[in-house]
Amino acid sequence: MKGKWLVWVIALIMTGVLSGFGAHNVATDAIDPIDTIGPEGIPKLMEVAKSQDLDDVEIKIKAIQRLGKLKAVEAIPILIDALGYGSETIILQGGTKKEYPWKVRVVAALALAEIGSADAVDALIIRAYEDEEPTVKKAAVQALASLGPKAKNKKVLTYLFDMLEKTKDNSLAYDICIALGKIGDKSAFVHLLRVTQGGFLTVVKEKAEEAIKNLNWQEGSAFDK
């Protein structure tokens, strides 16, 4: 399958969908061709992002990243699918056990964050809560943080509160504090206060204090509805 997508990239260069080619210098030669694809190439990028072939993982990741950079709203359903890519951990490939790379899920979360649509909120909180890979959990929480008030709902807050209560991972707790501060729901106050009094590193406690200051006390809570 790699050959198929390489031919596609070359074809895009020739038809002008890829921009910035022709000038040969160190800067342009270092650019990955897929990173120069413009909006006209979104349909093909979506096709690559949908690939389930393990041999296509590297270019799948690049396509997902590019869709995020292009803020391709039409790709949201595909990116949500990619957010769960390989979350069952192991599949049988020709009788051999292989693991799907978790990096696909990470870049999908970050791409959804760049697009910034509330349509991704539910999928992101489920991935943050259920994924067993710490890096994926963090990426999903960071994506929710970037969505800010768009992520303000009972499910998101309930799951984040539960994660914060249970985690012993300072890095994850740090990101959750950021997310709660940016979402701004005042119901987070007690949970953030517990962080400041708990056994986390000082930097995490400071981030919790900062998040408390960012809570919006003038607006109603998601739990009031």
C-alpha positions, 0 to 999 in steps of 0.5 A, a space after each residue: 500500500 505504501 507505493 499507492 500513496 507515494 504515487 498519489 503524493 507525486 501526482 499531487 505535486 504534478 497537478 499543483 495541489 502541493 504548493 511550495 515546490 520548485 525552489 530548491 534550497 535547504 528549507 524546502 528540501 526539508 519539507 515533507 511533501 504531505 505538509 504542503 498539501 492544500 485544501 484541494 487535497 483534503 478528500 485524498 488526505 481523508 482517504 489515507 487517514 481511513 486506511 486500516 493497513 498496518 503498512 500505511 501507519 506512517 503516512 496515515 499519521 501524517 495525513 491526520 496531522 495535515 487534516 488538523 493543520 487544514 482545520 478540515 471540519 469534514 474530516 471530523 468523523 474520520 478523525 474520531 474513528 482514528 481516535 479509537 484506532 487499535 484501542 483493542 490493543 492486539 489484532 491477528 495479522 496473518 496469524 501473528 499478533 501485532 499491536 496497533 501503534 498508539 501514536 495514531 490515537 495521539 495525533 487524531 486527538 491533537 488534530 481534533 483539537 486544532 479543528 476545534 469542533 465541539 462535535 469531538 468532545 464526547 469521543 475525546 473524553 471517552 478516549 481520555 477515560 478509557 485508553 490504557 496508554 498514558 500518552 493517549 490519555 494526556 493527548 485527549 485531555 489536552 485536546 479537551 483543554 484546547 476546546 475550553 468552554 465547548 467541552 463544558 458538560 456533565 459527562 466531561 466534568 464527571 470523567 475528569 473529576 474521577 480521573 483526577 481523584 484516582 490518578 497518581 500520575 503527576 503529568 496527567 493530573 497537571 493536564 487535567 487541572 489545565 483542562 478544568 481551568 480552561 473549561 471553567 465550570 465552577 463545580 471543579 473547585 472542590 476537586 482542584 482544591 483537593 489537588 492543592 492539599 494532596 500529595 502531588 508535586 508542587 508544580 501540579 498544585 500550582 497549576 490547580 491553584 491557577 485553574 481555580 482562579 480561572 473558574 467562571 463563578 458568574 455562569 451556571 454549572 453544567 450540573 445545574 441543568 
